[in-house]
């Protein structure tokens, strides 16, 4: 999987996640920030914390850390699988 495919896979996972139940099309800025956060995060926990910050800042509502952790695990798995094949 190349970097472009990885980005598309990350976006797909994030589009499927609708933590505030407002429709997946309402998260474009958050998805862009989250994709960048995947590259910057050292591990699943730090990515989950960053996802929580991104989405809570935008929607001004609390978000369950465990939900963020589950998504972060999927995103890190995609990143790891991509870096193994490069």
C-alpha positions as CSV (number, residue, x, y, z in Angstrom):
1,X,0.0,0.0,0.0
2,X,1.5,3.4,-1.0
3,X,1.0,6.7,0.9
4,X,-2.0,7.7,-1.2
5,X,-3.8,4.4,-0.6
6,X,-3.0,4.7,3.1
7,X,-4.5,8.2,3.2
8,X,-7.6,6.9,1.5
9,X,-7.9,4.0,3.9
10,X,-7.5,6.4,6.9
11,X,-10.2,8.7,5.5
12,X,-12.5,5.8,4.9
13,X,-12.2,4.7,8.6
14,X,-12.8,8.2,9.8
15,X,-15.8,8.7,7.5
16,X,-17.4,5.6,9.0
17,X,-17.0,7.0,12.5
18,X,-19.8,9.3,13.5
19,X,-19.1,10.0,17.2
20,X,-21.7,12.8,17.5
21,X,-24.3,11.2,15.2
22,X,-24.5,14.2,12.9
23,X,-23.8,12.4,9.6
24,X,-20.4,11.4,8.3
25,X,-20.3,14.3,5.8
26,X,-20.1,16.8,8.7
27,X,-16.5,15.9,9.7
28,X,-14.3,17.1,6.9
29,X,-12.1,19.4,8.9
30,X,-11.8,16.9,11.7
31,X,-10.9,14.1,9.3
32,X,-8.2,16.3,7.7
33,X,-6.7,17.0,11.1
34,X,-7.0,13.4,12.2
35,X,-5.1,12.1,9.1
36,X,-2.3,14.5,10.0
37,X,-2.4,13.3,13.6
38,X,-1.8,9.7,12.5
39,X,1.6,10.7,11.1
40,X,2.5,12.7,14.2
41,X,1.4,10.2,16.8
42,X,3.9,7.8,18.3
43,X,1.4,5.3,19.6
44,X,-2.3,4.4,19.9
45,X,-2.8,6.2,23.2
46,X,-1.4,9.5,22.0
47,X,-3.4,9.3,18.8
48,X,-6.6,8.6,20.7
49,X,-5.9,11.6,22.9
50,X,-5.4,13.8,19.8
51,X,-8.6,12.5,18.2
52,X,-10.5,13.3,21.3
53,X,-9.0,16.9,21.3
54,X,-9.8,17.4,17.6
55,X,-13.4,16.3,17.8
56,X,-14.2,17.8,21.2
57,X,-12.8,21.2,20.1
58,X,-14.9,21.3,17.0
59,X,-18.2,20.1,18.5
60,X,-17.7,21.5,22.1
61,X,-19.0,18.2,23.5
62,X,-17.3,15.5,25.5
63,X,-16.3,12.3,23.6
64,X,-15.7,8.9,25.2
65,X,-11.9,8.1,25.2
66,X,-12.6,4.4,24.6
67,X,-14.4,5.3,21.3
68,X,-11.3,7.3,20.3
69,X,-9.0,4.5,21.3
70,X,-10.9,2.0,19.1
71,X,-10.6,4.3,16.1
72,X,-7.0,5.1,16.8
73,X,-6.2,1.4,16.9
74,X,-7.6,1.0,13.4
75,X,-5.7,4.0,12.1
76,X,-2.4,2.9,13.6
77,X,-2.9,-0.5,12.1
78,X,-3.3,1.0,8.6
79,X,-0.2,3.2,9.2
80,X,1.8,0.2,10.4
81,X,0.8,-2.0,7.5
82,X,1.7,0.7,5.1
83,X,5.1,1.4,6.6
84,X,5.9,-2.4,6.5
85,X,5.3,-2.5,2.8
86,X,7.3,0.6,1.8
